[in-house]
């Protein structure tokens, strides 16, 4: 699945029609959620029937395309009704895997989604789309570098209009194969994510943490003060809020682009990437009881108020999402390993060496003396290779043993050289 995004250029009347379609989408979604609360045992087919009844009951709801109303009640996105209900039921069965996540009513919906009807591409100009429902959006211009007419209409499964701080965007979900064939590099790497550096790999290479929020924090504070000084409900306050929202959006885009660029480089340079799994293991639930096991999760780490802002700014989960995406695209292997004791265990002899967060160097009795993050990355690589060796579809068994031996031999040579130098 490929998603192409274009910015929309339209008149103010058309933008008001888009806002009306977004509000209708939110209304249908909230009505479906209320119907599910009042009628236990409701299925997604009952919600689809409710969408049809709402179009007869409210004339302004009938202006929105029928498939767009159904998309508000289905599983097209996490914010849609049945997707939120399914997630709630799943988390109730396995409460340790996440929060219960009871579905909430939407207050600020920002998108409307069309399926196969309600829109039509202009084959002559190639960068225009016409929305044919009764909302009156009409023909709008698409600003972007990609040619959407290169793909057939049968390949376009969804068309979504998204409202952001800097304007309106049109997204096309295209059903095509996104894989690329690359030559094997015969290299593997383990990644240890951190705050001092974005990550440290098992080869000792480090990627600097860009800290986009910290760099733009002064400007954000200035915009926030401008919002606080303005009178509530005034047009000047709305303008100040837009400036603040655009700055937050700019920082968010910087994080995404950085994670995308680094993840692509890592996947192109290695055949196997091992990283920390920050989700709890499914084996932690046994006999219906919750076992408290040590686990490293972002939502637990941000409870430390001294580091919460830095942890949120580094965007580890965003990097993992793009890492898995590019690994699938390039045909590479990603292995998520348990993070327990990767920083405390010695990568040379396996002895547990207790150390606090302020201790940045790993020193062991066996003579190993290296960076704490590099030691953790080597341990993550070992666990990833041992895990991948059990996968029958990949011939990683022999590769795992040889690579682990090579890592240990290189580390032992470096320890001997340091001892001779001393």
LINRA-V668330 format. One line per field, one symbol per residue. psi: psi as a letter, one per 20 degrees, with the letter a starting at -180 (. if undefined). A space follows every 10 residues. Layout:
# LINRA-V668330
psi: ???
This chain:
# LINRA-V668330
psi: ppoppqqpor rhhhhhhghh hghhghgggh ghghhhhinq jprhhhhhhh hhhhhhhohh hihqqghhhh hhibkhrhir ghghgghghg hhhmhiirrh lppqpphmqj qqpqdirjqp qoigihkqqp ojajhkgbpq qporhqohih qqhhiohqpp pppahjaqqp ppopnrpjqq pqppikqqqp poqahgqgqp rijiqqpqoh mhghhjhghg hghhhhghhq ppirhhhhgh hggghhgghg gghggghghg gghggghhiq hppprpojqq qiiiopkjqp poqpqoqghh hiioihjggh ghhhmghggg ghghghghgi krppppqpjp khhhppigij qpopqrhioj poprhiipor qghhghhghh gghhghghhi phipmighhg ghhghhghgh hhghghhhhh h.
